[in-house]
Amino acid sequence: MGISSWIFFGLVAGILARCIMPGKEHLGIIMTILLGVTGALIGGVISTALGFGKVSGFNLYSILISTAGAIIVLFVVHKIRALKQA
């Protein structure tokens, strides 16, 4: 996948993750893309380690893996912010 594919892929996964797990983050489009790309990387590593496969292109399975990874990233960010405020 080229850089433009990763940007679009990250945007889709980031938007889906933010819809599934809303929070107080006011992320712009750039941060949403970075969330999705980071989620794709983390989701791909975890799913490959568990034997489910990897992010291999722009398909439904890869979107699901990327969205799950982005949800994990959002969960960690929420927990870190909660610890900072406590």
Backbone atoms as SQL, in Angstrom:
CREATE TABLE atoms (id INTEGER PRIMARY KEY, chain TEXT, resi INTEGER, resn TEXT, atom TEXT, x REAL, y REAL, z REAL);
INSERT INTO atoms VALUES
  (1, 'A', 1, 'MET', 'N', 0.840, -1.172, 0.000),
  (2, 'A', 1, 'MET', 'CA', 0.000, 0.000, 0.000),
  (3, 'A', 1, 'MET', 'C', 0.888, 1.239, 0.000),
  (4, 'A', 2, 'GLY', 'N', 0.465, 2.229, -0.729),
  (5, 'A', 2, 'GLY', 'CA', 1.203, 3.481, -0.783),
  (6, 'A', 2, 'GLY', 'C', 0.830, 4.395, 0.377),
  (7, 'A', 3, 'ILE', 'N', 1.489, 5.519, 0.445),
  (8, 'A', 3, 'ILE', 'CA', 1.270, 6.453, 1.545),
  (9, 'A', 3, 'ILE', 'C', -0.160, 6.987, 1.545),
  (10, 'A', 4, 'SER', 'N', -0.728, 7.247, 0.379),
  (11, 'A', 4, 'SER', 'CA', -2.101, 7.748, 0.336),
  (12, 'A', 4, 'SER', 'C', -3.093, 6.684, 0.810),
  (13, 'A', 5, 'SER', 'N', -2.804, 5.423, 0.521),
  (14, 'A', 5, 'SER', 'CA', -3.653, 4.338, 1.015),
  (15, 'A', 5, 'SER', 'C', -3.586, 4.247, 2.533),
  (16, 'A', 6, 'TRP', 'N', -2.381, 4.387, 3.096),
  (17, 'A', 6, 'TRP', 'CA', -2.231, 4.347, 4.552),
  (18, 'A', 6, 'TRP', 'C', -2.962, 5.507, 5.207),
  (19, 'A', 7, 'ILE', 'N', -2.929, 6.681, 4.587),
  (20, 'A', 7, 'ILE', 'CA', -3.627, 7.844, 5.146),
  (21, 'A', 7, 'ILE', 'C', -5.133, 7.605, 5.141),
  (22, 'A', 8, 'PHE', 'N', -5.669, 7.147, 4.025),
  (23, 'A', 8, 'PHE', 'CA', -7.107, 6.879, 3.955),
  (24, 'A', 8, 'PHE', 'C', -7.498, 5.746, 4.896),
  (25, 'A', 9, 'PHE', 'N', -6.698, 4.696, 4.921),
  (26, 'A', 9, 'PHE', 'CA', -6.928, 3.546, 5.787),
  (27, 'A', 9, 'PHE', 'C', -6.915, 3.978, 7.257),
  (28, 'A', 10, 'GLY', 'N', -5.945, 4.805, 7.618),
  (29, 'A', 10, 'GLY', 'CA', -5.856, 5.318, 8.982),
  (30, 'A', 10, 'GLY', 'C', -7.049, 6.177, 9.346),
  (31, 'A', 11, 'LEU', 'N', -7.506, 6.986, 8.404),
  (32, 'A', 11, 'LEU', 'CA', -8.669, 7.832, 8.650),
  (33, 'A', 11, 'LEU', 'C', -9.912, 6.981, 8.915),
  (34, 'A', 12, 'VAL', 'N', -10.129, 5.970, 8.101),
  (35, 'A', 12, 'VAL', 'CA', -11.300, 5.100, 8.275),
  (36, 'A', 12, 'VAL', 'C', -11.231, 4.372, 9.615),
  (37, 'A', 13, 'ALA', 'N', -10.100, 3.762, 9.924),
  (38, 'A', 13, 'ALA', 'CA', -9.958, 3.025, 11.179),
  (39, 'A', 13, 'ALA', 'C', -10.057, 3.966, 12.383),
  (40, 'A', 14, 'GLY', 'N', -9.478, 5.147, 12.286),
  (41, 'A', 14, 'GLY', 'CA', -9.539, 6.115, 13.380),
  (42, 'A', 14, 'GLY', 'C', -10.954, 6.602, 13.633),
  (43, 'A', 15, 'ILE', 'N', -11.692, 6.884, 12.576),
  (44, 'A', 15, 'ILE', 'CA', -13.077, 7.327, 12.733),
  (45, 'A', 15, 'ILE', 'C', -13.929, 6.224, 13.347),
  (46, 'A', 16, 'LEU', 'N', -13.763, 5.004, 12.870),
  (47, 'A', 16, 'LEU', 'CA', -14.526, 3.888, 13.433),
  (48, 'A', 16, 'LEU', 'C', -14.212, 3.684, 14.917),
  (49, 'A', 17, 'ALA', 'N', -12.937, 3.761, 15.267),
  (50, 'A', 17, 'ALA', 'CA', -12.545, 3.576, 16.666),
  (51, 'A', 17, 'ALA', 'C', -13.120, 4.677, 17.549),
  (52, 'A', 18, 'ARG', 'N', -13.103, 5.904, 17.060),
  (53, 'A', 18, 'ARG', 'CA', -13.647, 7.011, 17.857),
  (54, 'A', 18, 'ARG', 'C', -15.153, 6.926, 17.978),
  (55, 'A', 19, 'CYS', 'N', -15.846, 6.349, 16.988),
  (56, 'A', 19, 'CYS', 'CA', -17.292, 6.144, 17.088),
  (57, 'A', 19, 'CYS', 'C', -17.629, 5.040, 18.091),
  (58, 'A', 20, 'ILE', 'N', -16.820, 3.994, 18.106),
  (59, 'A', 20, 'ILE', 'CA', -17.059, 2.874, 19.005),
  (60, 'A', 20, 'ILE', 'C', -16.693, 3.241, 20.441),
  (61, 'A', 21, 'MET', 'N', -15.608, 3.980, 20.616),
  (62, 'A', 21, 'MET', 'CA', -15.128, 4.336, 21.947),
  (63, 'A', 21, 'MET', 'C', -14.962, 5.854, 22.043),
  (64, 'A', 22, 'PRO', 'N', -16.089, 6.572, 22.235),
  (65, 'A', 22, 'PRO', 'CA', -15.984, 8.027, 22.309),
  (66, 'A', 22, 'PRO', 'C', -15.332, 8.467, 23.612),
  (67, 'A', 23, 'GLY', 'N', -14.791, 9.645, 23.605),
  (68, 'A', 23, 'GLY', 'CA', -14.147, 10.189, 24.790),
  (69, 'A', 23, 'GLY', 'C', -14.104, 11.695, 24.712),
  (70, 'A', 24, 'LYS', 'N', -13.345, 12.283, 25.606),
  (71, 'A', 24, 'LYS', 'CA', -13.249, 13.737, 25.665),
  (72, 'A', 24, 'LYS', 'C', -12.152, 14.284, 24.767),
  (73, 'A', 25, 'GLU', 'N', -11.501, 13.426, 23.995),
  (74, 'A', 25, 'GLU', 'CA', -10.453, 13.898, 23.106),
  (75, 'A', 25, 'GLU', 'C', -11.060, 14.735, 21.995),
  (76, 'A', 26, 'HIS', 'N', -10.435, 15.835, 21.722),
  (77, 'A', 26, 'HIS', 'CA', -10.831, 16.666, 20.600),
  (78, 'A', 26, 'HIS', 'C', -9.745, 16.519, 19.545),
  (79, 'A', 27, 'LEU', 'N', -9.785, 15.374, 18.866),
  (80, 'A', 27, 'LEU', 'CA', -8.767, 15.063, 17.871),
  (81, 'A', 27, 'LEU', 'C', -9.171, 15.646, 16.524),
  (82, 'A', 28, 'GLY', 'N', -8.229, 16.255, 15.865),
  (83, 'A', 28, 'GLY', 'CA', -8.453, 16.736, 14.510),
  (84, 'A', 28, 'GLY', 'C', -8.259, 15.603, 13.521),
  (85, 'A', 29, 'ILE', 'N', -8.318, 15.933, 12.263),
  (86, 'A', 29, 'ILE', 'CA', -8.206, 14.919, 11.223),
  (87, 'A', 29, 'ILE', 'C', -6.817, 14.280, 11.201),
  (88, 'A', 30, 'ILE', 'N', -5.776, 15.069, 11.451),
  (89, 'A', 30, 'ILE', 'CA', -4.405, 14.533, 11.440),
  (90, 'A', 30, 'ILE', 'C', -4.232, 13.523, 12.571),
  (91, 'A', 31, 'MET', 'N', -4.702, 13.864, 13.762),
  (92, 'A', 31, 'MET', 'CA', -4.566, 12.952, 14.904),
  (93, 'A', 31, 'MET', 'C', -5.437, 11.708, 14.727),
  (94, 'A', 32, 'THR', 'N', -6.593, 11.857, 14.077),
  (95, 'A', 32, 'THR', 'CA', -7.440, 10.700, 13.799),
  (96, 'A', 32, 'THR', 'C', -6.746, 9.753, 12.826),
  (97, 'A', 33, 'ILE', 'N', -6.077, 10.306, 11.819),
  (98, 'A', 33, 'ILE', 'CA', -5.317, 9.485, 10.878),
  (99, 'A', 33, 'ILE', 'C', -4.177, 8.779, 11.597),
  (100, 'A', 34, 'LEU', 'N', -3.450, 9.511, 12.430),
  (101, 'A', 34, 'LEU', 'CA', -2.351, 8.895, 13.187),
  (102, 'A', 34, 'LEU', 'C', -2.862, 7.818, 14.129),
  (103, 'A', 35, 'LEU', 'N', -4.029, 8.039, 14.742),
  (104, 'A', 35, 'LEU', 'CA', -4.641, 7.023, 15.595),
  (105, 'A', 35, 'LEU', 'C', -4.919, 5.760, 14.790),
  (106, 'A', 36, 'GLY', 'N', -5.486, 5.912, 13.605),
  (107, 'A', 36, 'GLY', 'CA', -5.798, 4.757, 12.763),
  (108, 'A', 36, 'GLY', 'C', -4.565, 4.023, 12.280),
  (109, 'A', 37, 'VAL', 'N', -3.538, 4.752, 11.876),
  (110, 'A', 37, 'VAL', 'CA', -2.304, 4.110, 11.406),
  (111, 'A', 37, 'VAL', 'C', -1.612, 3.394, 12.569),
  (112, 'A', 38, 'THR', 'N', -1.570, 4.041, 13.736),
  (113, 'A', 38, 'THR', 'CA', -0.991, 3.397, 14.921),
  (114, 'A', 38, 'THR', 'C', -1.801, 2.163, 15.292),
  (115, 'A', 39, 'GLY', 'N', -3.113, 2.281, 15.210),
  (116, 'A', 39, 'GLY', 'CA', -3.980, 1.127, 15.480),
  (117, 'A', 39, 'GLY', 'C', -3.732, -0.009, 14.511),
  (118, 'A', 40, 'ALA', 'N', -3.483, 0.324, 13.243),
  (119, 'A', 40, 'ALA', 'CA', -3.179, -0.714, 12.251),
  (120, 'A', 40, 'ALA', 'C', -1.885, -1.435, 12.603),
  (121, 'A', 41, 'LEU', 'N', -0.892, -0.671, 13.015),
  (122, 'A', 41, 'LEU', 'CA', 0.391, -1.288, 13.385),
  (123, 'A', 41, 'LEU', 'C', 0.235, -2.173, 14.622),
  (124, 'A', 42, 'ILE', 'N', -0.411, -1.654, 15.654),
  (125, 'A', 42, 'ILE', 'CA', -0.583, -2.421, 16.891),
  (126, 'A', 42, 'ILE', 'C', -1.503, -3.615, 16.657),
  (127, 'A', 43, 'GLY', 'N', -2.612, -3.386, 15.972),
  (128, 'A', 43, 'GLY', 'CA', -3.532, -4.486, 15.676),
  (129, 'A', 43, 'GLY', 'C', -2.889, -5.563, 14.825),
  (130, 'A', 44, 'GLY', 'N', -2.066, -5.157, 13.852),
  (131, 'A', 44, 'GLY', 'CA', -1.367, -6.134, 13.013),
  (132, 'A', 44, 'GLY', 'C', -0.371, -6.965, 13.791),
  (133, 'A', 45, 'VAL', 'N', 0.363, -6.319, 14.692),
  (134, 'A', 45, 'VAL', 'CA', 1.338, -7.049, 15.511),
  (135, 'A', 45, 'VAL', 'C', 0.633, -8.039, 16.429),
  (136, 'A', 46, 'ILE', 'N', -0.438, -7.587, 17.086),
  (137, 'A', 46, 'ILE', 'CA', -1.152, -8.464, 18.022),
  (138, 'A', 46, 'ILE', 'C', -1.829, -9.618, 17.284),
  (139, 'A', 47, 'SER', 'N', -2.510, -9.325, 16.173),
  (140, 'A', 47, 'SER', 'CA', -3.202, -10.400, 15.462),
  (141, 'A', 47, 'SER', 'C', -2.228, -11.389, 14.831),
  (142, 'A', 48, 'THR', 'N', -1.082, -10.916, 14.389),
  (143, 'A', 48, 'THR', 'CA', -0.074, -11.828, 13.843),
  (144, 'A', 48, 'THR', 'C', 0.497, -12.707, 14.953),
  (145, 'A', 49, 'ALA', 'N', 0.738, -12.112, 16.113),
  (146, 'A', 49, 'ALA', 'CA', 1.276, -12.885, 17.242),
  (147, 'A', 49, 'ALA', 'C', 0.280, -13.936, 17.720),
  (148, 'A', 50, 'LEU', 'N', -1.008, -13.630, 17.637),
  (149, 'A', 50, 'LEU', 'CA', -2.037, -14.581, 18.063),
  (150, 'A', 50, 'LEU', 'C', -2.408, -15.571, 16.959),
  (151, 'A', 51, 'GLY', 'N', -1.864, -15.382, 15.766),
  (152, 'A', 51, 'GLY', 'CA', -2.104, -16.319, 14.670),
  (153, 'A', 51, 'GLY', 'C', -3.340, -16.028, 13.842),
  (154, 'A', 52, 'PHE', 'N', -3.907, -14.828, 13.965),
  (155, 'A', 52, 'PHE', 'CA', -5.109, -14.491, 13.208),
  (156, 'A', 52, 'PHE', 'C', -4.811, -13.932, 11.830),
  (157, 'A', 53, 'GLY', 'N', -3.610, -13.529, 11.581),
  (158, 'A', 53, 'GLY', 'CA', -3.257, -12.925, 10.301),
  (159, 'A', 53, 'GLY', 'C', -2.750, -11.520, 10.513),
  (160, 'A', 54, 'LYS', 'N', -2.556, -10.805, 9.412),
  (161, 'A', 54, 'LYS', 'CA', -1.995, -9.463, 9.509),
  (162, 'A', 54, 'LYS', 'C', -2.771, -8.503, 8.629),
  (163, 'A', 55, 'VAL', 'N', -2.465, -7.225, 8.755),
  (164, 'A', 55, 'VAL', 'CA', -3.062, -6.207, 7.906),
  (165, 'A', 55, 'VAL', 'C', -2.388, -6.331, 6.545),
  (166, 'A', 56, 'SER', 'N', -3.130, -6.830, 5.568),
  (167, 'A', 56, 'SER', 'CA', -2.509, -7.172, 4.295),
  (168, 'A', 56, 'SER', 'C', -3.026, -6.359, 3.120),
  (169, 'A', 57, 'GLY', 'N', -3.834, -5.384, 3.365),
  (170, 'A', 57, 'GLY', 'CA', -4.352, -4.586, 2.269),
  (171, 'A', 57, 'GLY', 'C', -5.644, -3.928, 2.700),
  (172, 'A', 58, 'PHE', 'N', -6.288, -3.298, 1.766),
  (173, 'A', 58, 'PHE', 'CA', -7.520, -2.582, 2.075),
  (174, 'A', 58, 'PHE', 'C', -8.695, -3.530, 1.901),
  (175, 'A', 59, 'ASN', 'N', -9.027, -4.249, 2.979),
  (176, 'A', 59, 'ASN', 'CA', -10.175, -5.146, 2.973),
  (177, 'A', 59, 'ASN', 'C', -10.856, -5.093, 4.337),
  (178, 'A', 60, 'LEU', 'N', -11.991, -5.740, 4.464),
  (179, 'A', 60, 'LEU', 'CA', -12.782, -5.670, 5.695),
  (180, 'A', 60, 'LEU', 'C', -12.024, -6.233, 6.890),
  (181, 'A', 61, 'TYR', 'N', -11.334, -7.347, 6.698),
  (182, 'A', 61, 'TYR', 'CA', -10.583, -7.968, 7.793),
  (183, 'A', 61, 'TYR', 'C', -9.497, -7.028, 8.317),
  (184, 'A', 62, 'SER', 'N', -8.788, -6.374, 7.427),
  (185, 'A', 62, 'SER', 'CA', -7.741, -5.436, 7.839),
  (186, 'A', 62, 'SER', 'C', -8.325, -4.217, 8.544),
  (187, 'A', 63, 'ILE', 'N', -9.489, -3.749, 8.097),
  (188, 'A', 63, 'ILE', 'CA', -10.157, -2.625, 8.766),
  (189, 'A', 63, 'ILE', 'C', -10.537, -3.030, 10.188),
  (190, 'A', 64, 'LEU', 'N', -11.043, -4.242, 10.361),
  (191, 'A', 64, 'LEU', 'CA', -11.419, -4.707, 11.704),
  (192, 'A', 64, 'LEU', 'C', -10.207, -4.802, 12.622),
  (193, 'A', 65, 'ILE', 'N', -9.110, -5.339, 12.117),
  (194, 'A', 65, 'ILE', 'CA', -7.881, -5.438, 12.913),
  (195, 'A', 65, 'ILE', 'C', -7.377, -4.043, 13.275),
  (196, 'A', 66, 'SER', 'N', -7.379, -3.141, 12.326),
  (197, 'A', 66, 'SER', 'CA', -6.893, -1.782, 12.559),
  (198, 'A', 66, 'SER', 'C', -7.780, -1.035, 13.548),
  (199, 'A', 67, 'THR', 'N', -9.078, -1.204, 13.411),
  (200, 'A', 67, 'THR', 'CA', -10.003, -0.551, 14.336),
  (201, 'A', 67, 'THR', 'C', -9.827, -1.094, 15.743),
  (202, 'A', 68, 'ALA', 'N', -9.646, -2.407, 15.873),
  (203, 'A', 68, 'ALA', 'CA', -9.403, -2.991, 17.200),
  (204, 'A', 68, 'ALA', 'C', -8.110, -2.439, 17.801),
  (205, 'A', 69, 'GLY', 'N', -7.081, -2.313, 16.994),
  (206, 'A', 69, 'GLY', 'CA', -5.827, -1.736, 17.479),
  (207, 'A', 69, 'GLY', 'C', -5.993, -0.290, 17.899),
  (208, 'A', 70, 'ALA', 'N', -6.772, 0.484, 17.139),
  (209, 'A', 70, 'ALA', 'CA', -7.015, 1.886, 17.488),
  (210, 'A', 70, 'ALA', 'C', -7.835, 1.994, 18.770),
  (211, 'A', 71, 'ILE', 'N', -8.756, 1.061, 18.991),
  (212, 'A', 71, 'ILE', 'CA', -9.519, 1.052, 20.239),
  (213, 'A', 71, 'ILE', 'C', -8.592, 0.774, 21.416),
  (214, 'A', 72, 'ILE', 'N', -7.645, -0.119, 21.238),
  (215, 'A', 72, 'ILE', 'CA', -6.655, -0.389, 22.291),
  (216, 'A', 72, 'ILE', 'C', -5.857, 0.875, 22.595),
  (217, 'A', 73, 'VAL', 'N', -5.445, 1.587, 21.547),
  (218, 'A', 73, 'VAL', 'CA', -4.698, 2.839, 21.740),
  (219, 'A', 73, 'VAL', 'C', -5.551, 3.849, 22.508),
  (220, 'A', 74, 'LEU', 'N', -6.818, 4.002, 22.129),
  (221, 'A', 74, 'LEU', 'CA', -7.706, 4.936, 22.832),
  (222, 'A', 74, 'LEU', 'C', -7.900, 4.525, 24.286),
  (223, 'A', 75, 'PHE', 'N', -8.034, 3.241, 24.544),
  (224, 'A', 75, 'PHE', 'CA', -8.195, 2.744, 25.908),
  (225, 'A', 75, 'PHE', 'C', -6.986, 3.114, 26.761),
  (226, 'A', 76, 'VAL', 'N', -5.806, 2.900, 26.223),
  (227, 'A', 76, 'VAL', 'CA', -4.575, 3.229, 26.947),
  (228, 'A', 76, 'VAL', 'C', -4.489, 4.738, 27.196),
  (229, 'A', 77, 'VAL', 'N', -4.842, 5.531, 26.202),
  (230, 'A', 77, 'VAL', 'CA', -4.813, 6.993, 26.366),
  (231, 'A', 77, 'VAL', 'C', -5.794, 7.428, 27.443),
  (232, 'A', 78, 'HIS', 'N', -7.001, 6.841, 27.461),
  (233, 'A', 78, 'HIS', 'CA', -7.986, 7.171, 28.496),
  (234, 'A', 78, 'HIS', 'C', -7.453, 6.832, 29.887),
  (235, 'A', 79, 'LYS', 'N', -6.814, 5.681, 30.037),
  (236, 'A', 79, 'LYS', 'CA', -6.285, 5.271, 31.335),
  (237, 'A', 79, 'LYS', 'C', -5.138, 6.177, 31.777),
  (238, 'A', 80, 'ILE', 'N', -4.277, 6.552, 30.856),
  (239, 'A', 80, 'ILE', 'CA', -3.154, 7.439, 31.203),
  (240, 'A', 80, 'ILE', 'C', -3.687, 8.802, 31.636),
  (241, 'A', 81, 'ARG', 'N', -4.674, 9.322, 30.920),
  (242, 'A', 81, 'ARG', 'CA', -5.238, 10.617, 31.298),
  (243, 'A', 81, 'ARG', 'C', -5.943, 10.544, 32.636),
  (244, 'A', 82, 'ALA', 'N', -6.599, 9.421, 32.932),
  (245, 'A', 82, 'ALA', 'CA', -7.275, 9.266, 34.224),
  (246, 'A', 82, 'ALA', 'C', -6.261, 9.233, 35.363),
  (247, 'A', 83, 'LEU', 'N', -5.110, 8.594, 35.139),
  (248, 'A', 83, 'LEU', 'CA', -4.073, 8.551, 36.160),
  (249, 'A', 83, 'LEU', 'C', -3.464, 9.930, 36.394),
  (250, 'A', 84, 'LYS', 'N', -3.326, 10.719, 35.331),
  (251, 'A', 84, 'LYS', 'CA', -2.766, 12.053, 35.448),
  (252, 'A', 84, 'LYS', 'C', -3.693, 12.969, 36.244),
  (253, 'A', 85, 'GLN', 'N', -5.006, 12.792, 36.077),
  (254, 'A', 85, 'GLN', 'CA', -5.963, 13.649, 36.748),
  (255, 'A', 85, 'GLN', 'C', -6.208, 13.248, 38.201),
  (256, 'A', 86, 'ALA', 'N', -5.870, 12.033, 38.541),
  (257, 'A', 86, 'ALA', 'CA', -6.124, 11.550, 39.909),
  (258, 'A', 86, 'ALA', 'C', -5.099, 12.066, 40.891);
